Amino acid sequence: MEFWQIVSANICGQTVSVGFVLWMCSILLGRLPDGSSGRRKKGIFLALFLVLVWSVTAAGCYLGGVWSWKYNLGRILWEYFVLAGYILLLRVLYRLSFRSCLLSAVIIAMLSAYGELLAEVFCYGRVFDLNIPAERLQYLFWFLLISPICLLFSGLVISKSGAGKIYSQWVQREEMGNRLVILIGLYPVFNQIIQWLPVNRVELDKENLLISLAFLLVLHLIFVYVGRDWQQKQYIAAQEASLRQQTVYIEKMEQIQSELRRFRHDFRNMMAGMFLQAEEGGLTAVQSYIQEMTDDFDRQVGDQVQLMNQLANVHMVEAKGLLLEKLIGMQQKRIRVSLEVLRPVYQVPMRSTDLLRCLGILIDNAIEAVQGREEGEVCLMISSQEDCITFRIKNTLYEAIDFGKLETAGYSTKGKDRGVGLSSYRKILENYDFVFPFTAVQEGYFVQELKIQQR
């Protein structure tokens, strides 16, 4: 075959491969948000560019005999070359860290290997001589039809069986050590060495499909076992967090009940005093007395009941736990706080860890700004709408804000080297183009708003 004939065939095959990669990306990382048209365009352009580069390079490697290098070195280099393209594509589409892109790229390569090994079953033990027209047609039939069908089949199995969700957990694991990441990144080396060993010992130019398949299945079992174990630990941790929240919630309700008993005891004395004032005809005094009694009730019981009622609208366990912890902390510090949840909130498209870090930074900054101040107040508001969810945190403002330096690491109105929170906050949000921060000063309050578009 001529060079450009090989390139043309490769373009068809690489297009199918890239389509499979994008499909697996949607399973592992989720669909791109609706507002990311710019990233989609860049991703499509990059995908087409990669198809062309891979097709031309693969043709050159074939004609140059790179696939025949000793120890499968040429194939190892080729797999890392392809992985580099996957990483770049993931970075453009999802703006993930290099670590997450590497893990995702290797997992996608492993998932793709299922279809490739299945396709090799149909030509097991055969070596096509592309200089012979009949064998060339057989190869093209296998390469352009059988191989894509096998990829499609393996993709459907991965999608429908739930295996994709187990693999996606590996991408989301933040506590994974660097050594394990490096070990996973060596998958192409291990894979090609496993394939080279039987070639070197049994028969030249013939891969042992069973050993390759066994290696892949062992990796699959390891991923599934560890993934399920981690999933079980996450489930247990979530249950423990839920139990802690329920314990704190019960303690708060018991505290409210105790306050109600005390208020009921005082209520009789209050009513007796009001009755005497009413007999004397002091209407103004009675009104003032009722207002004082109402304020006392709100101070002792009403505010607590309102906070618990609003918190009940938050159905995300992690977010509810964070809010409950912060609310109790502010009450212990004698900081006036209010919470308003306009509609029930069930989930957000952000990763829960990133959402909690962002909310924690904003609430901690608000607490720090009013702590120890008279009349200091922190107001939390969560608005759940069909197209977006808004988290709004505002606090009483006592210091002038330099908005030009607000996002600079180390800047703070509280002193030197204390303002690292907002810079970290902005860095987290760089990974999400469907999340929009808003900062303003309104009517004596410093306002921080986090708006998350629904996907």
Secondary structure, DSSP 8 states (H G I E B T S, - for coil): --HHHHHHHHHHHHHHHHHHHHHHHHHHH----TT-HHHHHHHHHHHHHHHHHHHHHHHHHHHTTGGGSGGGHHHHHHHHHHHHHHHHHHHHHH---HHHHHHHHHHHHHHHHHHHHHHHHTTTT----TTSHHHHHHHHHIIIIIHHHHHHHHHHHHHHHSHHHHHHHHHH-SS--HHHHHHHHTHHHHHHHHHHHHHHHT-TT---HHHHHHHHHHHHHHHHHHHHHHHHHHHHHHHHHHHHHHHHHHHHHHHHHHHHHHHHHHHHHHHHHHHHHHHTT-HHHHHHHHHHHHHHHIIIIIHHHHHHHHHTTB--HHHHHHHHHHHHHHHHTT-EEEEEE-S-B---SS-HHHHHHHHHHHHHHHHHHHTT-TT-EEEEEEEE-SSEEEEEEEEE--S---TTTTTSTT--TT-TT---HHHHHHHHHTT-TTEEEEEEEETTEEEEEEEEE--
